[in-house]
Amino acid sequence: MLTSIVREIGPQALDAKDKMLILFDDKATDMLKQFSVIQKFNSDEPVDLTVGDKIMFDRQAYTIKHVGPVANEHLNSMGHVSLVFGKVPEEDLLANGLYLEPFELPVVNEGTVISYSQNGGK
């Protein structure tokens, strides 16, 4: 299981109305950091998330309902993915998005551990 620790939260990164979190690793530009949650991974182990896998924010569990076509590639190369806490739309899907359920933002603070659990969370 791949894990990361939240190192920084941009001043405009958390918006309950948006129901989305944008994650990057520490190579994000200063401009991107304003809107992002910056994570530091515990290893460079690649991840290949699929529908049914889990993402945990400390003890808050979310199930992946859809994986955008470039989500895993961007997560592995630059720690970047857009986490959407809402229904999977029929159109205008985010190519770098992971659509998660339940449809509520997790509590995220500096020091929050994010766990990416493959194979249905096993």
C-alpha positions as CSV (number, residue, x, y, z in Angstrom):
1,M,0.0,0.0,0.0
2,L,1.3,3.4,-1.0
3,T,1.1,6.2,1.6
4,S,1.8,9.8,1.7
5,I,1.7,12.6,4.3
6,V,0.1,15.9,3.8
7,R,2.9,18.5,4.0
8,E,1.1,21.7,3.0
9,I,-2.5,22.9,2.2
10,G,-2.9,25.8,-0.1
11,P,-5.1,28.7,1.1
12,Q,-7.6,27.9,-1.6
13,A,-7.3,24.1,-1.6
14,L,-10.3,23.3,0.6
15,D,-13.7,24.4,-0.5
16,A,-16.7,22.4,0.8
17,K,-18.8,23.6,-2.2
18,D,-16.3,22.2,-4.7
19,K,-16.3,18.7,-3.4
20,M,-12.8,18.2,-4.9
21,L,-9.2,18.0,-3.7
22,I,-6.3,18.6,-6.0
23,L,-3.2,16.7,-4.9
24,F,0.4,17.3,-6.0
25,D,3.8,16.3,-4.7
26,D,6.4,18.9,-3.5
27,K,7.5,19.7,-7.1
28,A,4.3,21.7,-7.6
29,T,4.8,25.4,-8.6
30,D,4.0,28.1,-6.2
31,M,0.9,29.0,-8.2
32,L,-0.4,25.4,-8.1
33,K,0.3,25.2,-4.4
34,Q,-2.3,27.9,-3.8
35,F,-5.1,25.5,-4.9
36,S,-3.5,22.2,-3.9
37,V,-2.9,19.7,-1.1
38,I,0.8,18.9,-1.2
39,Q,1.7,15.3,-0.3
40,K,5.1,13.5,0.3
41,F,5.2,9.8,-0.5
42,N,6.8,7.2,1.7
43,S,8.3,5.5,-1.4
44,D,8.4,5.7,-5.2
45,E,6.4,2.5,-5.6
46,P,4.1,2.9,-8.5
47,V,0.4,2.6,-8.0
48,D,-2.3,1.4,-10.4
49,L,-5.6,2.2,-8.9
50,T,-8.8,0.7,-10.2
51,V,-12.6,0.9,-9.5
52,G,-13.3,-0.6,-6.1
53,D,-9.9,0.4,-4.6
54,K,-9.7,2.5,-1.5
55,I,-8.2,5.8,-0.5
56,M,-7.9,6.6,3.2
57,F,-7.4,10.0,4.9
58,D,-6.2,8.9,8.3
59,R,-9.2,6.7,9.2
60,Q,-11.7,8.1,6.7
61,A,-12.3,5.6,3.9
62,Y,-13.4,6.3,0.4
63,T,-14.1,3.9,-2.5
64,I,-13.0,4.7,-6.0
65,K,-16.0,4.7,-8.4
66,H,-14.1,5.9,-11.6
67,V,-10.5,6.3,-12.6
68,G,-9.6,8.9,-15.3
69,P,-7.4,7.7,-18.1
70,V,-4.3,9.6,-16.9
71,A,-5.0,9.6,-13.2
72,N,-2.5,6.8,-12.3
73,E,0.2,8.1,-14.7
74,H,0.0,11.6,-13.1
75,L,-0.2,10.3,-9.6
76,N,3.0,8.2,-10.2
77,S,4.9,10.9,-12.0
78,M,4.1,14.1,-10.1
79,G,1.9,13.1,-7.2
80,H,-1.0,14.8,-9.0
81,V,-4.6,13.7,-9.0
82,S,-7.9,15.4,-8.7
83,L,-10.1,13.7,-6.1
84,V,-13.8,14.3,-6.8
85,F,-16.3,13.5,-4.1
86,G,-19.4,13.2,-6.2
87,K,-21.3,11.1,-8.7
88,V,-19.4,10.1,-11.9
89,P,-20.8,12.4,-14.6
90,E,-21.8,11.0,-18.0
91,E,-19.9,13.7,-19.8
92,D,-16.9,16.0,-19.0
93,L,-15.0,13.5,-16.8
94,L,-11.7,14.7,-15.5
95,A,-8.9,12.8,-17.3
96,N,-6.8,13.0,-14.1
97,G,-9.7,12.4,-11.7
98,L,-10.5,9.8,-9.2
99,Y,-14.2,9.9,-8.4
100,L,-14.8,8.8,-4.8
101,E,-17.7,7.8,-2.5
102,P,-18.9,8.9,0.0
103,F,-19.6,12.3,-1.5
104,E,-18.2,14.5,1.3
105,L,-14.8,16.0,1.7
106,P,-12.5,14.3,4.2
107,V,-11.0,16.2,7.1
108,V,-7.5,17.0,5.9
109,N,-4.7,18.7,7.9
110,E,-1.0,19.0,7.7
111,G,0.2,15.6,8.8
112,T,-2.8,13.7,7.5
113,V,-1.8,10.3,6.2
114,I,-3.2,9.4,2.8
115,S,-3.2,5.7,1.9
116,Y,-3.8,4.3,-1.6
117,S,-5.0,0.8,-1.2
118,Q,-5.1,-1.4,-4.3
119,N,-7.1,-4.6,-5.0
120,G,-10.3,-3.4,-3.4
121,G,-8.6,-2.2,-0.2
122,K,-7.1,-5.6,0.7
